[in-house]
Amino acid sequence: MNARMLIAVLAAGVLGLQAALHGVSAPLRPGHDAAWVRQRAQALQPTAQERRWERIGWVHSLEKALRLGRERGRPIYLFAILGRMECSRN
C-alpha cells in the first residue's frame, strides 16, 4: 500500500469513527444516502477484464515457481528488485 492510499484509508477511518461516535446520520450531500453509496461502490468495482491479473499464479520463492513451471509446462516470470520500489521510479 503506498503512502497516499494509506493516508486516504486512515482519513476515511477517522471520519467514519468520528461520525459513528457523534451519531451523524444525515448525508453529506443531498441524495447521497446509504443506497447511493452502495450503488456507487458497485459501479466502481473492477470488471472481469480489469481483474485478469489476479489469475496470475504468484509465488514467493523461485524454487516453487520453477517446480510449478515444470509441472504445468509453463514459463516463469522472475521479478526482482533491490531496495525500495517506490523510490526507484524516476
OpenMM code with the backbone's topology and positions (N, CA, C; nanometers):
from openmm import Vec3, app, unit

residues = "MET ASN ALA ARG MET LEU ILE ALA VAL LEU ALA ALA GLY VAL LEU GLY LEU GLN ALA ALA LEU HIS GLY VAL SER ALA PRO LEU ARG PRO GLY HIS ASP ALA ALA TRP VAL ARG GLN ARG ALA GLN ALA LEU GLN PRO THR ALA GLN GLU ARG ARG TRP GLU ARG ILE GLY TRP VAL HIS SER LEU GLU LYS ALA LEU ARG LEU GLY ARG GLU ARG GLY ARG PRO ILE TYR LEU PHE ALA ILE LEU GLY ARG MET GLU CYS SER ARG ASN".split()
positions = [
    Vec3(0.0860, -0.1167, 0.0000),
    Vec3(0.0000, 0.0000, 0.0000),
    Vec3(0.0905, 0.1227, 0.0000),
    Vec3(0.0681, 0.2124, -0.0943),
    Vec3(0.1538, 0.3302, -0.0990),
    Vec3(0.1081, 0.4338, 0.0040),
    Vec3(0.1880, 0.5355, 0.0220),
    Vec3(0.1637, 0.6344, 0.1275),
    Vec3(0.0328, 0.7102, 0.1059),
    Vec3(0.0005, 0.7467, -0.0161),
    Vec3(-0.1233, 0.8210, -0.0420),
    Vec3(-0.2465, 0.7372, -0.0086),
    Vec3(-0.2418, 0.6104, -0.0477),
    Vec3(-0.3552, 0.5247, -0.0197),
    Vec3(-0.3688, 0.5029, 0.1307),
    Vec3(-0.2588, 0.4858, 0.2002),
    Vec3(-0.2622, 0.4680, 0.3448),
    Vec3(-0.3229, 0.5900, 0.4130),
    Vec3(-0.2846, 0.7080, 0.3695),
    Vec3(-0.3394, 0.8321, 0.4265),
    Vec3(-0.4891, 0.8397, 0.3994),
    Vec3(-0.5316, 0.8044, 0.2785),
    Vec3(-0.6741, 0.8092, 0.2446),
    Vec3(-0.7541, 0.7109, 0.3293),
    Vec3(-0.7011, 0.5909, 0.3479),
    Vec3(-0.7701, 0.4901, 0.4288),
    Vec3(-0.7789, 0.5354, 0.5742),
    Vec3(-0.6697, 0.5879, 0.6267),
    Vec3(-0.6709, 0.6352, 0.7654),
    Vec3(-0.7670, 0.7530, 0.7832),
    Vec3(-0.7683, 0.8446, 0.6879),
    Vec3(-0.8585, 0.9592, 0.6967),
    Vec3(-1.0043, 0.9140, 0.6924),
    Vec3(-1.0346, 0.8214, 0.6047),
    Vec3(-1.1716, 0.7692, 0.5961),
    Vec3(-1.2103, 0.6995, 0.7256),
    Vec3(-1.1174, 0.6248, 0.7831),
    Vec3(-1.1444, 0.5577, 0.9097),
    Vec3(-1.1705, 0.6561, 1.0222),
    Vec3(-1.0898, 0.7600, 1.0291),
    Vec3(-1.1067, 0.8616, 1.1335),
    Vec3(-1.2404, 0.9328, 1.1166),
    Vec3(-1.2740, 0.9710, 0.9945),
    Vec3(-1.4016, 1.0386, 0.9693),
    Vec3(-1.5198, 0.9470, 1.0004),
    Vec3(-1.5085, 0.8220, 0.9641),
    Vec3(-1.6146, 0.7271, 0.9930),
    Vec3(-1.6323, 0.7054, 1.1413),
    Vec3(-1.5231, 0.6929, 1.2135),
    Vec3(-1.5281, 0.6766, 1.3587),
    Vec3(-1.5869, 0.8004, 1.4243),
    Vec3(-1.5460, 0.9159, 1.3780),
    Vec3(-1.5981, 1.0405, 1.4329),
    Vec3(-1.7486, 1.0505, 1.4092),
    Vec3(-1.7944, 1.0148, 1.2900),
    Vec3(-1.9374, 1.0185, 1.2594),
    Vec3(-2.0137, 0.9196, 1.3461),
    Vec3(-1.9575, 0.8004, 1.3670),
    Vec3(-2.0246, 0.6995, 1.4490),
    Vec3(-2.0329, 0.7441, 1.5946),
    Vec3(-1.9277, 0.8051, 1.6451),
    Vec3(-1.9264, 0.8476, 1.7851),
    Vec3(-2.0201, 0.9649, 1.8101),
    Vec3(-2.0395, 1.0482, 1.7101),
    Vec3(-2.1229, 1.1663, 1.7274),
    Vec3(-2.2641, 1.1475, 1.6733),
    Vec3(-2.2953, 1.0272, 1.6246),
    Vec3(-2.4302, 0.9975, 1.5790),
    Vec3(-2.4728, 1.0732, 1.4553),
    Vec3(-2.3799, 1.1025, 1.3673),
    Vec3(-2.4139, 1.1741, 1.2442),
    Vec3(-2.4880, 1.0781, 1.1519),
    Vec3(-2.6111, 1.1130, 1.1174),
    Vec3(-2.6884, 1.0263, 1.0294),
    Vec3(-2.7325, 1.0962, 0.9012),
    Vec3(-2.7181, 1.2250, 0.8936),
    Vec3(-2.7592, 1.2985, 0.7745),
    Vec3(-2.6543, 1.2819, 0.6651),
    Vec3(-2.6964, 1.2665, 0.5380),
    Vec3(-2.5995, 1.2548, 0.4291),
    Vec3(-2.5196, 1.3848, 0.4135),
    Vec3(-2.3974, 1.3716, 0.3655),
    Vec3(-2.3129, 1.4890, 0.3460),
    Vec3(-2.3654, 1.5773, 0.2340),
    Vec3(-2.4229, 1.5179, 0.1319),
    Vec3(-2.4802, 1.5923, 0.0201),
    Vec3(-2.6231, 1.5432, -0.0010),
    Vec3(-2.7102, 1.6290, -0.0474),
    Vec3(-2.8473, 1.5850, -0.0747),
    Vec3(-2.8480, 1.4700, -0.1752),
    Vec3(-2.9189, 1.3632, -0.1445),
    Vec3(-2.9281, 1.2488, -0.2344),
    Vec3(-2.8181, 1.1463, -0.2170),
    Vec3(-2.7192, 1.1739, -0.1350),
    Vec3(-2.6077, 1.0807, -0.1140),
    Vec3(-2.6313, 1.0015, 0.0145),
    Vec3(-2.7323, 0.9166, 0.0112),
    Vec3(-2.7635, 0.8336, 0.1265),
    Vec3(-2.6942, 0.6979, 0.1138),
    Vec3(-2.7246, 0.6053, 0.2048),
    Vec3(-2.6587, 0.4743, 0.2051),
    Vec3(-2.6834, 0.3986, 0.0751),
    Vec3(-2.8038, 0.4080, 0.0214),
    Vec3(-2.8339, 0.3387, -0.1047),
    Vec3(-2.7491, 0.3941, -0.2190),
    Vec3(-2.7318, 0.5257, -0.2213),
    Vec3(-2.6487, 0.5880, -0.3254),
    Vec3(-2.5042, 0.5401, -0.3131),
    Vec3(-2.4547, 0.5333, -0.1886),
    Vec3(-2.3165, 0.4887, -0.1662),
    Vec3(-2.2999, 0.3444, -0.2132),
    Vec3(-2.3950, 0.2560, -0.1794),
    Vec3(-2.3863, 0.1167, -0.2239),
    Vec3(-2.3875, 0.1069, -0.3756),
    Vec3(-2.4760, 0.1837, -0.4396),
    Vec3(-2.4850, 0.1823, -0.5864),
    Vec3(-2.3547, 0.2341, -0.6484),
    Vec3(-2.3017, 0.3395, -0.5924),
    Vec3(-2.1765, 0.3983, -0.6453),
    Vec3(-2.0596, 0.3018, -0.6277),
    Vec3(-2.0525, 0.2381, -0.5099),
    Vec3(-1.9450, 0.1412, -0.4841),
    Vec3(-1.9540, 0.0245, -0.5816),
    Vec3(-2.0748, -0.0233, -0.6077),
    Vec3(-2.0934, -0.1336, -0.7022),
    Vec3(-2.0508, -0.0919, -0.8426),
    Vec3(-2.0841, 0.0295, -0.8821),
    Vec3(-2.0488, 0.0782, -1.0159),
    Vec3(-1.8980, 0.0930, -1.0335),
    Vec3(-1.8255, 0.1151, -0.9238),
    Vec3(-1.6805, 0.1364, -0.9324),
    Vec3(-1.5988, 0.0083, -0.9193),
    Vec3(-1.6654, -0.1053, -0.9019),
    Vec3(-1.5929, -0.2312, -0.8912),
    Vec3(-1.5244, -0.2634, -1.0229),
    Vec3(-1.4044, -0.3222, -1.0190),
    Vec3(-1.3342, -0.3555, -1.1430),
    Vec3(-1.4086, -0.4631, -1.2225),
    Vec3(-1.3974, -0.4543, -1.3532),
    Vec3(-1.4601, -0.5531, -1.4412),
    Vec3(-1.3783, -0.6820, -1.4411),
    Vec3(-1.4347, -0.7870, -1.4965),
    Vec3(-1.3624, -0.9140, -1.5069),
    Vec3(-1.2337, -0.8957, -1.5875),
    Vec3(-1.2395, -0.8144, -1.6921),
    Vec3(-1.1203, -0.7883, -1.7735),
    Vec3(-1.0128, -0.7172, -1.6914),
    Vec3(-1.0537, -0.6225, -1.6076),
    Vec3(-0.9585, -0.5489, -1.5246),
    Vec3(-0.8996, -0.6358, -1.4131),
    Vec3(-0.9668, -0.7431, -1.3770),
    Vec3(-0.9193, -0.8304, -1.2697),
    Vec3(-0.8436, -0.9523, -1.3214),
    Vec3(-0.8154, -0.9580, -1.4515),
    Vec3(-0.7450, -1.0741, -1.5084),
    Vec3(-0.6095, -1.0972, -1.4436),
    Vec3(-0.5428, -0.9915, -1.4020),
    Vec3(-0.4097, -1.0050, -1.3432),
    Vec3(-0.4152, -1.0891, -1.2151),
    Vec3(-0.5302, -1.0954, -1.1495),
    Vec3(-0.5413, -1.1725, -1.0257),
    Vec3(-0.5318, -1.3227, -1.0502),
    Vec3(-0.5464, -1.3635, -1.1760),
    Vec3(-0.5366, -1.5059, -1.2090),
    Vec3(-0.3918, -1.5511, -1.2259),
    Vec3(-0.2976, -1.4593, -1.2200),
    Vec3(-0.1559, -1.4943, -1.2315),
    Vec3(-0.1166, -1.5753, -1.1087),
    Vec3(-0.0448, -1.6821, -1.1294),
    Vec3(-0.0034, -1.7682, -1.0181),
    Vec3(0.1195, -1.7148, -0.9476),
    Vec3(0.1018, -1.6122, -0.8657),
    Vec3(0.2137, -1.5523, -0.7941),
    Vec3(0.2639, -1.6471, -0.6860),
    Vec3(0.3944, -1.6597, -0.6759),
    Vec3(0.4562, -1.7358, -0.5665),
    Vec3(0.5706, -1.6533, -0.5102),
    Vec3(0.6116, -1.6864, -0.3889),
    Vec3(0.7130, -1.6072, -0.3210),
    Vec3(0.8522, -1.6693, -0.3231),
    Vec3(0.8673, -1.7839, -0.3857),
    Vec3(1.0014, -1.8412, -0.3906),
    Vec3(1.0313, -1.8906, -0.5320),
    Vec3(1.1553, -1.8766, -0.5701),
    Vec3(1.1992, -1.9204, -0.7020),
    Vec3(1.1852, -2.0718, -0.7144),
    Vec3(1.2158, -2.1427, -0.6074),
    Vec3(1.2060, -2.2886, -0.6086),
    Vec3(1.0635, -2.3345, -0.6419),
    Vec3(0.9657, -2.2738, -0.5779),
    Vec3(0.8267, -2.3110, -0.6033),
    Vec3(0.7850, -2.2731, -0.7456),
    Vec3(0.8301, -2.1570, -0.7937),
    Vec3(0.7970, -2.1139, -0.9295),
    Vec3(0.8531, -2.2114, -1.0327),
    Vec3(0.9775, -2.2538, -1.0135),
    Vec3(1.0386, -2.3494, -1.1068),
    Vec3(0.9641, -2.4829, -1.1054),
    Vec3(0.9276, -2.5292, -0.9876),
    Vec3(0.8550, -2.6559, -0.9754),
    Vec3(0.7191, -2.6468, -1.0468),
    Vec3(0.6449, -2.5401, -1.0213),
    Vec3(0.5150, -2.5239, -1.0853),
    Vec3(0.5280, -2.5089, -1.2368),
    Vec3(0.6299, -2.4365, -1.2815),
    Vec3(0.6532, -2.4208, -1.4248),
    Vec3(0.6795, -2.5538, -1.4930),
    Vec3(0.7616, -2.6380, -1.4297),
    Vec3(0.7894, -2.7714, -1.4854),
    Vec3(0.6630, -2.8573, -1.4879),
    Vec3(0.5884, -2.8564, -1.3769),
    Vec3(0.4677, -2.9391, -1.3671),
    Vec3(0.3625, -2.8996, -1.4702),
    Vec3(0.3492, -2.7730, -1.4966),
    Vec3(0.2432, -2.7244, -1.5838),
    Vec3(0.2901, -2.6919, -1.7255),
    Vec3(0.4206, -2.7089, -1.7501),
    Vec3(0.4734, -2.6803, -1.8828),
    Vec3(0.4592, -2.5341, -1.9208),
    Vec3(0.4754, -2.4468, -1.8221),
    Vec3(0.4574, -2.3035, -1.8435),
    Vec3(0.5869, -2.2296, -1.8097),
    Vec3(0.6124, -2.1173, -1.8753),
    Vec3(0.7304, -2.0377, -1.8398),
    Vec3(0.7060, -1.9634, -1.7083),
    Vec3(0.8143, -1.9165, -1.6490),
    Vec3(0.8013, -1.8338, -1.5295),
    Vec3(0.8523, -1.6942, -1.5613),
    Vec3(0.8039, -1.5990, -1.4864),
    Vec3(0.8493, -1.4605, -1.4981),
    Vec3(0.9081, -1.4231, -1.3636),
    Vec3(1.0333, -1.3859, -1.3630),
    Vec3(1.1011, -1.3515, -1.2388),
    Vec3(1.1085, -1.1997, -1.2270),
    Vec3(1.0497, -1.1480, -1.1211),
    Vec3(1.0552, -1.0056, -1.0919),
    Vec3(1.1380, -0.9886, -0.9659),
    Vec3(1.2448, -0.9142, -0.9759),
    Vec3(1.3315, -0.8921, -0.8604),
    Vec3(1.3645, -0.7447, -0.8507),
    Vec3(1.3779, -0.6971, -0.7296),
    Vec3(1.4122, -0.5569, -0.7086),
    Vec3(1.5014, -0.5469, -0.5864),
    Vec3(1.5934, -0.4567, -0.5929),
    Vec3(1.6795, -0.4285, -0.4785),
    Vec3(1.6426, -0.2904, -0.4267),
    Vec3(1.6163, -0.2803, -0.3003),
    Vec3(1.5804, -0.1504, -0.2424),
    Vec3(1.4314, -0.1314, -0.2398),
    Vec3(1.3919, -0.0067, -0.2366),
    Vec3(1.2503, 0.0281, -0.2262),
    Vec3(1.1968, 0.0637, -0.3640),
    Vec3(1.0939, -0.0081, -0.4072),
    Vec3(1.0406, 0.0104, -0.5408),
    Vec3(0.9862, 0.1527, -0.5632),
    Vec3(0.9171, 0.2090, -0.4651),
    Vec3(0.8573, 0.3418, -0.4864),
    Vec3(0.9628, 0.4515, -0.4996),
    Vec3(1.0852, 0.4261, -0.4530),
    Vec3(1.1918, 0.5264, -0.4633),
    Vec3(1.2691, 0.5163, -0.5949),
    Vec3(1.2539, 0.4052, -0.6658),
    Vec3(1.3347, 0.3867, -0.7861),
    Vec3(1.2601, 0.4242, -0.9143),
    Vec3(1.1416, 0.4790, -0.9002),
    Vec3(1.0661, 0.5215, -1.0194),
    Vec3(1.0925, 0.6684, -1.0453),
    Vec3(1.1850, 0.6973, -1.1330),
    Vec3(1.2168, 0.8362, -1.1641),
    Vec3(1.1776, 0.8704, -1.3035),
] * unit.nanometer
topology = app.Topology()
chain = topology.addChain("A")
for resn in residues:
    res = topology.addResidue(resn, chain)
    for name in ("N", "CA", "C"):
        topology.addAtom(name, app.Element.getBySymbol(name[0]), res)
